[in-house]
Amino acid sequence: TTSTTSTTSTTTSTTSTTKTTSTTSTTSTTTTAYDSCKLFHANITSCMNVILGLSLRWNQTGTTVAGGSSGSGANQFNKAAWVEIDENDTMYVADHHGYRVQKYVKGATSGVTVVDAIPTGDHPESITFDKDGYMYMAGHTNNRVIRYPPNSGVGTNVAGRIGSSTTALTDLSDPLGMDLDDNLNLYIAERKNKRVVKWARNAAAGTIVIGPSSTSGFYGILLSLYSSNQAYVSSEETDSVYLWTFGASSPSVTLTQVNATTATLNAPRGMEYDTYGNLYVVDRTNKRVVMYCVNSTVGKVVAQDSTQTSLDSPLDLAFDSDLNLYVVDDAAEKVVKYTKL
């Protein structure tokens, strides 16, 4: 991300609103999808990033690029749960009930199994990569995270203890989303322990940075681009995404609103940034993807077929190098691509 001078997402200074739609009247009171995008950044580069982000559009007719039926074949999934795309536009899919991670090189119509978790009984819930190319896989049924070297299907346990799911800091309980910082500290969202824990590289135990929450089990986690001690976490139980400062007893920002109306998120899951720093949230029950522009608390829908036939139960999203949007759907057993316009 090229935006580096913003302070935090809790900025409260007066803002100006920029529209890039074809509306010709500047005095109209109609709220557009772009009214939520506010310019909080001081320098020209950051402002340009936000302005460019305002113009993003995707074809609203999705195309299935992987899967589409249930099974164990090379182009089938069994409750696919997560999608990651690397700098080479290679796509990786966590096939949850298939006990495997599938790799799709750019343009491939069939996947190759790079992790076979059947022998250990790990259900891959999420995957992420560090800067050295190691892949991390959260196996939520065995309550642990496994790290795999590049081009290897043999992993090492790096967080949690297999078969143990207590609140002890040596354990994990239903680990779901993960993220890594530049120092290779691993942040893990635990649904059942209702917390986020930080595991330093090669550590024997984690430290709590968010929670435990009295109401929210956490699903996705995405470290803040603008602060080293904040992260976004998603909660299906409260239908919210929170920006949470590490160590705080409550979140700094709560995201629920969509399209400047009474519409709200419903069971949000995976999250991702684009190259302009905008936040994208998979709105699972509403079968769509919602974008929150930098420092905005009002989202806009960026991917949702008018017929709602492409998405059934979306869980996660990713972008390729051209900012095409990919959404993994566990009920429809597929990955759907929305082409950037």
KAKANOR-V744553 format. One line per field, one symbol per residue. ss: DSSP state (@ for helix, = for strand, . for the rest). A space follows every 10 residues. Layout:
BEGIN
ss = ???
END
This chain:
BEGIN
ss = .......... .....==... .......... .......==. ...@@@@@@@ @@@@...=.. ..=====..= ......=..= =====..... =====....= ====...... .=====.... ...======. ....=====. ...=====.. ....=====. =..=...... ....====== .....===== ....=====. ......==== =......... ===......= =====....= =====..... ..===.==.. ...=...=== ===.....== ===....=== ==.....=== ===....... ...======. ....=====. ...=====.= .
END
